[in-house]
Amino acid sequence: MKIGVVGATGRMGRMLIKQVHETEGCELVGAIDRPSAAELGQDVGVLAGVGAIGVKLGTDADAAALFKAAACVIDFTVPAATLAHLALAAEHGCNMVIGTTGLGAEHDAAMAQAAQKIVVMQAPNMSAGVVLLTALAEQVARTLGPEYDIEVLEMHHRHKIDAPSGTALALGAAAAKGRGIDLNAAAIRSRDGHTGVRPRGAIGFATLRGGDVVGDHSVILATDGERIELTHKAASRVIYAAGAVRAARWTHGKKPGRYSMRDVLGI
């Protein structure tokens, strides 16, 4: 399967290049990054630590050619770039796997529009373990009553630019779905000063940043006398890259539409 990578010089980009190169049945047909990237023109295999593979790092100017050549492009970039990539993917009939976080209503609308023509597989976290954690959070929240307070705790490395993480918000959304409530109405995303008594039925978020933490996520359900904690800790970004490539391969032959990692894993 012919796969392209955008955001190729980032931590995830380099890992995706390595994962595509080492996955049987996959071929890396191109990789691009922003015009200011110092590595432009270099062999991306060297950048990813696998040795020369004959694919040079291109820029946004090469994006159209990349989306034309690839059957699927994997995008772990920033929201503004993802918007542009969705338009190119729809134009050239190229499926997309999107791991970009910090997306909003504008991006949801763009994904819905592109999904009329191509497969759009979007997830804030490509880890199979996190997908299972999300499903568990929904099930447990559905089973336990509103007397169980729900808190979502996450920690990431110091370089992460959005908070709460996309995964934390997805976990909160799953818990809200289990409860049959609207997350936007129930979410408490920050606390400071005299906040008063915790509102019944609220879903709280706590964000930690520091060091090189890849990603820790917990959903805590607490009531008088007991506490249930559902936790996933990532030790390496390899799990995200492996999940993304698995998703890219899964898109082959699928009908246009918008999908999630639950679809990929059959959950």
Order of alpha helices (4+ residues) and beta strands (2+ residues): beta-alpha-beta-alpha-beta-alpha-beta-alpha-beta-alpha-beta-alpha-beta-alpha-alpha-beta-beta-beta-beta-alpha-beta-alpha
